[in-house]
Amino acid sequence: MVRAALLGLEVVMPAPDLIHVLRAADAEHGLFRAGDTVVVGVSGGPDSVALLAALRGYAPLKGIGLHVGHLDHMLRPASTEDAAWVAQLAADWGVPATLGARHVRQLAADTGRGLEDAARVARYAFLASVARRVGAAAVAVAHTADDQAETVLMNVVRGTGLAGLRGMTAVAPYPLGAAAVRAIEDLPAAGGEALPRLVRPFLGTPRTAVHGWLAARGVTPREDDSNADPAFLRNRLRHQVLPLLEDINPQIAETLVRNAAAVAGDLDYIERAVDGAWATGVEAAASRVRFARGAWTALHPAVQRRLLRRAAEHLSEGVRDFGWEAVEAARQAASVPGAAVSLPGNLRLASGDDGFVVAVGRPALPALRLSATPVPLRLPGETRLPGGWVVTATARPARPTDVVPPRDAWIAWLDADAVGPHPAVRAREPGDKLQPLGLGGRHKSLQDLFVDARIPQPLRDGWPVVVAGGQIVWVPGLRLDERARVRPDTKRILELGVAPPAGFVAR
């Protein structure tokens, strides 16, 4: 039986027939195709056992084959008994089964993942391997509407975008790529990089309905006591947070699921725009994705964000932590020619005049647009340079402590009288030399200064150089010239601050 609230009254309704639920979900979402083999993930718990039972009834109607997959996570003493129970159930019901075991705690330690995440990855890698071996086109898992509500709430707690607010979908690409599967399981070469689709037939069905239907058939599933372990975030949300929210809104789970469905429609619309932008304004290769600037600037920020996430997923399989901060840092750097920023998943974005590149590792950094023609500095005031650099200048009386240079390499205190009234900024010129502070007046080429500081070659031609009276007085971010330094007898200070382009990374 299923309890539901209607007009403030509690109404008790019979549990729906899950075979009918499967039929309806299949009709709406296209879960299965006649002739498919489907791997059913069965833990032994009530949700997955109910899924297997319902699929046994639906399979002859649809013309699909079934294969059970069960992974022992080796986290509980009773897990070997769970595996034996699932094997016996599959045999009793006439469904072939593949059982496996994985030391998930060791996997978590080896990969730096949390235990919950490591268990999820191990489970999906195992099911993908089973699917490849038996030629299955789909893997079915037993997530219910309650799981959807918990997932959405968990995403909100962690911080999320539209995809997180949407939660899970009834049909989805496989959550791991082939390389991620191979890192854990043996994946037969036949089939290449293709993996099965993931289907969730019960995603719109309450957990109570699933359990009620199974109980009515006299099946007693296994109980996993780790589902009550508060060490796992999902369990804390399920047993502690959601009950509190139900005091405010008794239908909180239904509300979260309904909101997820609403967001799914909006996200689908955005994804269509992303598909079009990807096809017309993006050049995607195995290790790099290039975006054309003209097409990029015309896009709505929501589409830009989704494109960046798609690029990350394209380049770095299973990338984690590509959240709001990473996306916004990427968007900011993309808008400034010459900027570069490191991103999660060993990715890096480098921006140029005509567009920007997201690539694995360190892509070639584009040169800035600053030329060798000196740009006079406003004294006092702010001077904006091509490529996004900003120079701020102020003049003030000297203080005794000014002989100690500022620690920030992008701020300099210069002797205003030594510099003179007309400082300017330009790019480097062939043969540029300076007398770097600390070298006792010895000269050094600007080229050697860049090499010693490991400044990437593409950045050197556009690097700002402060000049006065025909000589270099400061290379922002690197070194002050000896002749412009503050001395004990300095009367006036010229304080310069240089702000690099947003997202700029020099090394």
Steps between C-alpha positions, in 0.01 A plus 500: 500500500609858432410798716450838335375840612198637313325824602651466845371146547707183509386266227607135487531365147603158369860476384524530122589195296867554423468316171254768393744760633771351278272502200408866554860609562616311192231663288589848627880478499590218260687302763522170314515377143374165384787254477714682759677326784475703821738465794305551822700628795379298799641569846250276677314795652126554446527756218728295276324171573167662411654628177618152407161351587313758293738464206447121505134570438557770240788340305282249305259779409779722366724228359809579706750277680619548856831445676564567869812685614599509868815655645619419852654825629674311782400767751286284730543149645157405364584603143607147401162373622329769290687378193402139563138604552489692171660209315237263637216741420619538141527122465152448647355755260686365199708812434872464424723691740855629531641567844812698582685640800701816545689631802331841493678636806833440327368657179402810696847522652671449163292758313440761769124461469258489788375154593151570366633627168750214468220247553293667229788504252593138575140389456452676166836378371405143587156523338654649185746213482218248539297677233792488256552128562136403451433745217248707696376829359377635833565485872191537720522633856223536756510868596159614623331839532631517857854448371437784257388731782807408706730554202359845426525600866855365519595705193347812653695448822825460308426783259378435148374634170202405290627148437519436872155645559369271228643200680493163329326417173310188398742441212856628516841450342711265704641686804855379436708508186681200361837614638355536850352151474831355382677659796299271728364209298601292202304639205514275192635682197205403281269799501770765523402804705125439480324430826139405576236758580385526860127465569303571817150353458384586854615862506144628516380243754506552880712263704196396707321387185796289392534338842126443530481327163791272587359413844166410344683233300648339810862584418721589796808690377831550673552795733818707475573656839738747335191679367457636853866597546513878559856507368348519152351833395203342323405314818517816708274676252260205489471438873569841652451791259197388298293416811565854627396647166185289507396692811490810280373333183361146540537454124862616485615192307225545241584872480868431435412245231252738339755782501754267341255421221440871441872573484547205263278669244688829525836325483392305194429831325842636598670179388351542154656844483827349623483234229467772236781709643727195528436414136561850361747675733718224641786294361534188714798265483614222729718721721373852436180695439517838327228765526467781245477838676232650277265209550582479871424862587158473333391218731289531812701434821288191571606350166862600560501317832358182351750516212791522743371202696456306177856583399626378837303177467630455145864543604514355850295187547323496834624848592402592854466837672427686177250711690393861508840641603684317222243595237498867599881512509502352151237746373693792645830390349334426165386862475853646527752444219824380654345357814554141608362293784545147631183293534402172669577179314853608397347751260615849413332784315705748298340803337612674181374774270287276280373262766616272775610141546422250773754220492647218700808615689656826387385626158697755306433839657406777256694824490347817639430798277725753675738649241848651518353850465517659846169583668538804731388438857246729661659664804314461726230271367420173329626393158327215320717310256412271209452141610336586829797632701431794734770729647423723799737785588513719811758749627573567867777615733761240588503320835803345669348154463471535121857379454362150560325397175139376516458124507244501221688462170224690321552814713810719481626804689725711280699817556275752324786742426712221350213386280403847383163641393431277200500128582336274247422134438586297192574146391857377479734594218797308358811555711318629807721507809461615857694511826291268719485599864731276701762440229730781611437712192580226250296493181278210398304448183122501531499173309716335768274643769200335334685171460613495863144572615365228268257734329338308208629614162160614366458742792835676470427720198198653671638525852474859633830682552510837679748740341619855569768709334568225248577229754309225679414592859273208593387166357170440684475166671877444468761761589558871572794678338782606733496859368135554597513352849412696812808627686538650848508849345195447275253788542200386294359156426331390180290199598396279208264205513435270207193278487540213251200386294236302687599136535859574390754233592861585418654157555 
